[in-house]
Amino acid sequence: MYKHAFSSFITALLLAWGTIPSHAHAENASTPTITGQWITEDGKGVFDIHSCGDKMCGNLVGLNLTQDEEASSRRKTECNLQMLKGFHPMEDRHDHWKGHIFDPQSKNTYDAIVWVAEDGSLKLHGFLGLELFGRTDTWQPFHGHIGNNCRINP
């Protein structure tokens, strides 16, 4: 009697264990992707995040410039500049990607982590050295149009 109960227990355990990997895989398959176009928190830029080899990269593809910024050719040259580089899945947080972000105004490159939040927004946490000393911006999916000269048309 005990032998049969133990055998049934082991069978049930193995069946349950066999479903764990497929359940975990199904969960990963539904993880939101960071790819696509995202408008920055201040609404001044649109980034296109895409695959570049085995990593992810992001180019500034749209600008919402003031008249003064429009007159400055420096801002226009940022269009199509790759500012997000080398993003790869983090080992300890599989839905987070770690890489680098370039700030063309300061000419500095920072460490960065991006992930899609539950509300569908993209979180970008930029930092220098320690994650604790950084800033997180929230970007939204961009559904507008990028016109001539990299201009954002909502």
Residue pairs with C-beta under 8 A, 6 or more apart in sequence:
28 94
31 94
31 95
31 116
32 95
32 116
32 120
33 116
34 49
34 56
34 87
34 97
34 114
34 115
34 116
34 122
35 49
35 50
35 51
35 56
36 48
36 49
36 141
36 142
37 46
37 47
37 48
37 49
37 61
37 62
37 141
37 142
38 46
38 47
38 49
38 122
38 139
38 140
38 141
38 142
39 45
39 46
39 62
39 139
39 140
39 141
39 142
39 144
39 152
40 46
40 47
40 137
40 139
41 137
41 138
41 139
43 64
43 152
44 63
44 64
44 65
45 60
45 62
45 63
45 64
45 152
46 60
46 61
46 62
46 63
46 142
46 144
46 146
46 152
47 58
47 59
47 60
47 61
47 83
47 84
47 139
48 58
48 59
48 61
49 56
49 57
49 58
49 84
49 87
49 114
49 122
50 56
50 57
50 58
50 59
51 57
54 88
55 85
55 86
55 87
55 88
55 99
56 84
56 87
56 88
56 97
56 99
57 82
57 84
57 85
57 86
57 87
58 82
58 83
58 84
58 85
58 87
59 80
59 81
59 82
59 83
59 84
60 78
60 79
60 80
60 81
60 83
60 150
61 79
61 80
61 146
61 150
62 79
62 142
62 144
62 146
62 150
62 151
62 152
63 69
63 75
63 76
63 78
63 79
63 150
63 151
63 152
64 151
64 152
65 75
65 151
69 75
70 76
76 149
76 150
78 104
79 149
79 150
80 150
81 102
81 104
82 102
83 101
83 102
83 103
83 104
84 99
84 100
84 101
84 102
84 112
84 114
85 99
85 100
85 101
85 102
86 99
86 100
87 97
87 98
87 99
87 112
87 114
88 97
88 98
88 99
89 96
89 97
90 96
90 97
90 98
90 113
93 115
95 115
95 116
96 113
96 114
96 115
97 113
97 114
97 115
98 111
98 112
98 113
99 111
99 112
99 114
100 109
100 110
100 111
100 112
101 109
101 110
101 112
101 124
101 126
102 108
102 109
102 110
103 109
103 110
110 126
110 127
110 128
110 134
111 126
111 127
111 128
111 129
111 131
111 134
112 124
112 125
112 126
112 127
113 124
113 125
113 131
114 122
114 123
114 124
114 125
115 122
115 123
116 122
116 123
117 123
117 138
120 141
121 138
121 139
121 140
121 141
122 138
122 139
122 140
122 141
123 136
123 137
123 138
123 139
124 136
124 137
124 138
124 139
125 131
125 134
125 135
125 136
126 134
126 135
126 136
126 137
127 133
127 134
127 135
128 134
144 152
144 153
144 154
145 153
145 154
146 152
146 153
147 153
